[in-house]
Every structure is written in C-alpha cells, then in structure tokens.
Amino acid sequence: MTFARVPRTMRAAALSALLIAALAACSSPPSHFYTLSAGDQSPDAVRTASNPAFLIEVPPVDVPPQVAKNQFVVQTGPTQVQVLEQERWASLPGDEIRRALSSSLTQQLGTIDVYGSPYPDRVPVYRVSVNVQRFESWPGSRAQIDAVWSVRAVRTQAVLTCRSAVSEPVSGGYDALAEGHRRAVQRIATEIAAAVRNLAAAPARGAAVTCPASTSGPSAAPSTAPSASNTATKG
C-alpha cells in the first residue's frame, strides 16, 4: 500500500485556513452587561438604618415571561421584538428590579430589607410586593415599566395596593436604555416609599390611607376615591 505525499504548499494552506477559522471564532462580538442598581448606600443612609423605626421586606419581583431572560428584549414595533445576544442584564430583570427597589427603599426610608432574614417581634414590618406587568424597551425612544404593587403591614395585615406606570424618554444606545429603566424603577420606588410612610403613620392618624400622588404622569395617577385597590384594608 502506498500513500500520496501531500505537497508542502497544500499543508501550509490547510494550516492557514485553520488559523483563520480560529481567529474568526475568537473575534465574535463581546457581550455587554447592564445593571439597574445605583451603587452602594451612602454612609448617612447606613447610619440611619442601624436602628430603624420599622423594617421592610422586598420579596422576588414578578416580570412578564417574554422578558424574563438575561438578553435585552427590545421592541421593534407594536407586535415585534428582537432578542439581543450581546446586550445582557447582569442578572435576570426581576432580580435587577428587586435589588434596585430594595436599595432605593432602604435609603429613602432609613431602614433595612429583612427579606429571608429573622427580625425582632417588636419592630413593625412592611412587605412590598411588586408585579411588573409591562417592561418594554424601545431603543432611542423610551423605557416603559407598568407595575402593580402593594404594601402590607405584616403585624396588622393592613394592605395598600396601587399601580405605577412610568415611561422614561431615552436617547440612542443601550446604555441610555438601561439608564432609562433605572430611572423608571427609582420613580416607582419613590411612590412605594411614600405609601410605606403613609401606612406607618396611619395608626396614629386614625385615617384611611390611599395611594400616593403618582410621579409618573396624569395617565398613571390612581383614583382618590376609596376602593379595594387603592385604600388600606384589612386582610
């Protein structure tokens, strides 16, 4: 049996082709990661939270299943979306929103998020539950979040349920889009913080508590008429 000798030029060409293929595989576009968290608490906020008048619990946040993934899901039309492999959240959107809300609320209220941790019986606790019903990303246009949230006094079971619909204008680029969502979450956190304060003051005030005035625009402002959805109730 005889074997044909492969010419040196052919071997060199084959090696070159393999090298080019390897370099092409290594030159795939890099992934970019974004977060909704604004950073560490300020020293003043940490000092205030050392002996808070009440505590909060921020459990996991529900988001629509179509955006519950690390990849950015952007709107390209009213009924069409695009999943971007290279533009990603640092963690799942629900986790990002929960972490950002927890950080903002603890700073605004001077308290501690005790979700998943034991806490003393004598301290009032307010559980903040958030259900994000719309989380839309329109590049170069807006970042939109529509959420129903509730604040429940764990001891007395008094509960206040409200809705926030926030649309933040954004410029081009995915950095701007992530920043728009971060601002939207901060605006929702400000409304929730006002509700927690109102509910915490309700026993001393002896009055019904309604949803705070919305910071997200007239179209999202809740009604001031008493109802099951915007007045503190027992249950």
PyMOL commands that set and color helices and strands:
alter all, ss='L'
color gray80, all
select helices_A, chain A and resi 8-26+43-48+65-67+93-109+174-205+218-220
alter helices_A, ss='H'
color red, helices_A
select strands_A, chain A and resi 32-34+55-57+71-77+80-89+125-138+142-153+158-169+233-234
alter strands_A, ss='S'
color yellow, strands_A
deselect
rebuild
show_as cartoon
